[in-house]
């Protein structure tokens, strides 16, 4: 079976690389507001080598995350180097060793490579064109309210809303689309923003995606009662305008919908009420070089340690294959035996 697969037969095609666990926002569903970076960043050359090996193993999509990835100096150059891993820039292996060249059985040309980035949007307006020119395909912007006061309450950053809105518009204008806007719904904070976000999707020509609140925040305050579920979101949006479901790929995290008049699209990512673990295609690399096979893993696997000890690319590939075979079948959110993830979201990468 070609490519990278886990023991359940799921093809692993999506890689998320966190390039920092620093963030300039302190969103209530993520941060306590007290903790900063805990794990540090690696040189971009190290992330690039990891990505090169994984692309050679069949990864077709790389998403850069954080923390806030646009805080990293050199992020545009990193995107440019990743873009060279696309088929037209990917060279056959010529040598073995630890210098980052793909080698032997670790290497298979990928038919395509999509490069995306998730950001809070605060710094995006000034960087959108440079990111596009470097080879970025699209962006997803986190935005949890469509009015400035509510946004400031959630992010705990005054005057951030205008920066985020400018970033969304700049990304759309330079062609980093379709631009997706992620909204984490949390009861008591922003569940009344569902219809305003429907209007926003139609007016701004972006795809809004609502995300059920998951137990990944630093404060460990999650409870089932705080979750605004897929069914509730759909019922509320249908009070605004009739909606219809759009077909989506098996490994897509979001269920997709559009308004019946054809103007505007939104999605719902519902890991709590409608888990999609059975078709999961993702692994993650943390900012300190650990592989995580699930957001809710209680352990991680130190890929960077293998690099430090001088492992060649084929050795890294074998290590990765072994880790992927340990990928969890599913999470256990809401179950009696649920154990919280060993890291919170900001220290994993979205």
C-alpha positions in Angstrom: 0.0 0.0 0.0 1.7 3.2 -1.2 2.0 6.2 0.9 1.7 6.6 4.7 -1.0 4.7 6.4 -1.9 3.9 10.0 -2.9 0.5 11.4 -6.6 1.3 10.8 -5.9 1.8 7.1 -6.3 5.6 7.2 -4.1 7.4 4.7 -2.0 10.2 6.3 -1.9 13.0 3.8 -2.1 16.2 6.0 0.7 17.6 8.0 0.4 20.5 10.4 3.6 22.2 11.6 3.5 24.6 14.5 6.4 27.0 14.0 5.9 28.7 17.5 3.8 28.3 20.6 4.0 32.1 21.2 0.8 34.1 20.5 -0.1 37.7 20.7 -3.7 36.9 21.6 -5.1 35.4 24.8 -8.4 33.9 23.7 -10.6 32.7 26.5 -11.1 29.3 25.0 -7.4 28.7 24.6 -5.2 30.7 27.0 -5.4 31.5 30.7 -3.6 34.8 29.9 -0.8 33.9 32.3 1.3 31.3 30.4 3.5 32.2 27.5 5.6 30.0 25.3 6.6 26.8 27.0 8.5 24.8 24.4 10.3 27.2 22.1 10.9 27.2 18.4 13.2 25.3 16.1 15.2 26.7 13.2 13.2 26.7 10.0 15.8 24.5 8.4 14.8 21.7 10.8 11.1 22.1 10.1 11.9 22.1 6.4 13.8 18.8 6.6 10.9 17.2 8.5 8.5 18.4 5.8 10.7 17.2 3.0 10.9 13.7 4.4 7.1 13.6 5.0 6.3 15.0 1.5 8.4 12.2 0.2 6.2 9.8 2.1 3.0 11.0 0.6 2.0 14.2 2.5 0.0 16.4 0.1 -1.0 19.2 2.4 1.0 21.3 4.8 -0.6 23.8 7.2 1.5 26.2 9.2 0.1 26.9 12.7 1.1 28.1 16.1 0.7 29.9 18.5 0.7 32.7 15.9 2.9 31.7 13.0 3.2 35.3 11.6 5.2 36.2 14.8 8.1 34.2 13.4 10.7 36.2 11.6 11.5 34.4 8.3 8.0 32.9 7.9 7.8 34.2 4.3 11.1 32.6 3.4 10.0 29.3 5.0 6.9 29.3 2.8 9.1 29.9 -0.2 11.3 26.9 0.7 8.3 24.7 1.3 7.0 25.7 -2.2 10.1 24.1 -3.7 8.9 20.7 -2.4 6.2 20.8 -5.1 6.7 18.4 -8.0 8.4 21.0 -10.2 10.9 21.7 -7.5 11.4 18.3 -6.0 14.5 16.5 -7.2 15.2 12.8 -7.2 17.4 11.6 -4.3 21.1 11.8 -5.0 22.7 11.0 -1.6 22.0 9.6 1.8 22.7 11.1 5.2 21.5 13.8 7.6 21.7 16.8 5.3 18.0 16.9 4.5 18.0 15.3 1.0 15.3 12.7 0.5 16.7 9.2 -0.1 15.8 5.7 -0.9 12.5 4.2 0.1 11.7 7.4 2.1 11.1 9.3 -1.1 8.2 9.3 -3.5 7.2 12.4 -5.5 3.9 13.8 -4.5 1.3 14.6 -7.2 0.6 18.0 -5.6 1.3 20.0 -2.4 -1.0 22.5 -0.9 0.5 25.0 1.5 -1.9 26.8 3.9 -1.6 28.8 7.1 -3.8 29.5 10.1 -3.4 32.9 11.8 -5.3 35.2 14.1 -5.0 37.7 11.3 -3.5 40.5 13.4 -0.4 40.8 11.3 -1.8 39.5 8.0 -2.7 42.6 6.1 0.9 43.7 5.7 2.1 40.2 4.9 -0.6 38.7 2.6 1.0 39.7 -0.7 4.5 38.5 0.3 3.0 35.2 1.5 1.1 34.7 -1.8 4.2 35.6 -3.8 6.3 33.0 -1.8 3.9 30.2 -2.7 1.2 30.1 0.0 -2.1 28.8 -1.4 -4.6 30.0 1.2 -5.2 31.2 4.8 -7.6 30.5 7.5 -8.2 33.3 10.0 -9.4 32.8 13.5 -12.1 35.3 14.4 -14.7 34.7 17.1 -17.1 37.7 16.8 -18.1 40.1 14.2 -18.1 43.2 16.4 -15.1 44.9 18.0 -16.3 44.9 21.6 -17.2 41.2 21.7 -13.9 40.4 19.9 -11.9 42.2 22.5 -13.7 40.4 25.3 -12.8 37.0 23.7 -9.2 37.7 22.6 -8.4 40.1 25.5 -6.7 42.3 23.0 -8.2 45.8 22.6 -8.6 47.2 19.1 -7.6 43.9 17.5 -10.8 43.5 15.4 -9.9 46.1 12.8 -6.5 44.4 12.2 -8.2 41.0 11.8 -10.8 42.4 9.4 -8.1 44.1 7.3 -6.1 40.9 7.2 -9.1 38.9 5.9 -9.8 41.4 3.2 -6.1 41.6 2.2 -5.9 37.8 1.9 -9.0 37.7 -0.2 -7.7 40.5 -2.5 -4.3 38.9 -3.2 -5.8 35.5 -3.9 -5.2 33.5 -0.8 -8.5 31.9 -1.1 -11.0 30.7 -0.5 -10.4 32.6 2.7 -11.8 30.6 5.7 -12.7 32.3 8.9 -12.8 30.0 12.0 -15.1 30.8 14.9 -14.9 28.7 18.1 -18.3 28.9 19.7 -18.4 28.9 23.5 -21.6 29.2 25.4 -21.8 32.4 27.4 -19.4 34.2 25.1 -20.4 34.2 21.5 -23.2 31.7 20.7 -25.3 34.7 19.6 -22.8 35.4 16.8 -24.0 32.5 14.6 -26.4 34.6 12.4 -24.0 37.6 12.3 -21.4 35.3 11.0 -23.8 34.0 8.3 -24.3 37.6 7.2 -20.5 38.1 7.3 -19.9 35.1 5.1 -22.3 36.5 2.5 -21.1 40.1 2.7 -17.3 39.4 2.8 -17.3 36.4 0.4 -15.5 34.2 2.8 -16.2 30.7 4.2 -17.1 30.8 7.9 -16.4 27.6 9.9 -17.9 27.2 13.3 -15.9 24.9 15.6 -17.3 23.1 18.7 -15.4 24.1 21.8 -13.0 21.3 22.7 -11.2 20.5 26.0 -7.8 21.9 24.9 -7.7 25.2 26.8 -5.0 26.1 29.4 -7.5 26.7 32.1 -9.1 23.2 31.8 -12.5 24.8 32.3 -14.2 22.8 29.5 -17.6 21.1 30.3 -20.2 19.6 28.0 -22.6 22.5 28.8 -20.2 25.0 27.2 -20.4 23.3 23.8 -22.6 24.8 21.1 -23.3 21.8 18.9 -23.7 21.3 15.2 -27.4 20.7 15.5 -27.9 23.9 17.5 -25.8 25.9 15.0 -27.8 24.6 12.0 -31.1 25.3 13.7 -30.1 28.9 14.6 -28.7 29.6 11.1 -31.9 28.2 9.5 -33.8 30.9 11.4 -31.9 33.4 9.3 -32.1 31.8 5.8 -32.7 28.3 4.4 -29.5 26.3 4.1 -28.5 23.1 2.3 -25.7 20.7 2.9 -22.8 20.5 0.4 -21.0 17.2 -0.3 -17.6 17.1 1.5 -14.6 14.8 1.3 -14.4 11.8 3.7 -11.3 13.3 5.5 -12.6 16.8 5.6 -13.1 18.0 9.2 -16.0 20.3 8.4 -19.5 19.5 7.3 -20.3 22.1 4.6 -23.4 24.1 4.0 -24.5 26.9 1.7 -27.5 29.2 1.7 -30.2 28.1 -0.7 -30.0 31.4 -2.7 -26.4 30.5 -3.5 -24.8 33.4 -1.7 -22.5 32.4 1.1 -21.0 29.2 2.5 -20.3 28.0 6.1 -19.0 24.8 7.7 -19.2 23.2 11.0 -16.4 21.3 12.7 -18.1 19.1 15.3 -15.5 16.8 17.0 -17.6 16.7 20.1 -21.1 15.9 18.8 -20.2 14.4 15.5 -16.7 12.9 15.7 -14.9 12.3 12.4 -12.0 10.3 13.7 -12.7 7.3 11.4 -11.4 9.3 8.4 -8.7 11.3 10.1 -5.7 12.0 7.7 -3.6 14.3 10.0 -0.5 14.3 12.0 1.1 17.3 13.7 4.6 18.5 14.5 4.9 20.7 17.5 7.1 23.8 17.6 9.8 21.8 19.5 9.8 19.0 16.9 7.5 16.3 18.5 5.0 14.3 16.4 1.5 14.2 17.7 -0.8 11.7 16.1 -4.0 13.2 17.5 -5.0 16.5 19.1 -5.9 14.5 22.2 -2.8 12.4 22.5 -1.4 11.9 26.0 2.1 11.4 24.6 4.2 12.7 21.8 7.1 11.4 19.7 10.4 13.2 19.5 11.3 13.5 15.8 13.8 16.3 16.4 15.7 14.1 18.9 16.3 11.7 16.0 17.7 14.5 13.9 20.0 15.7 16.7 21.5 12.2 17.0 22.4 12.3 13.3 19.6 10.1 11.8 19.5 10.0 8.0 16.3 10.6 6.1 15.5 6.9 5.7 15.9 6.5 9.5 13.6 9.5 10.0 11.1 7.9 7.7 11.2 4.6 9.6 10.7 6.5 12.8 7.7 8.3 11.3 6.2 5.1 10.0 6.4 3.5 13.5 4.8 6.6 15.1 1.9 6.6 12.6 1.2 3.0 13.3 0.5 4.1 16.9 -2.1 6.7 15.8 -5.2 6.5 18.1 -8.4 5.1 16.6 -10.4 8.0 18.1 -10.7 10.5 20.9 -12.8 10.0 24.0 -14.3 13.5 24.6 -17.2 13.3 27.0 -16.6 9.7 28.0 -15.9 8.6 31.5 -12.4 7.4 30.6 -11.4 10.7 28.8 -7.9 11.8 29.8 -7.0 15.4 28.7 -4.3 15.9 26.1 -0.8 16.2 27.5 -0.6 19.7 25.9 -3.1 22.4 25.4 -4.0 23.7 21.9 -1.6 26.7 21.8 1.3 24.3 22.6 0.2 21.7 20.0 -0.6 23.7 17.0 -4.1 23.8 15.4 
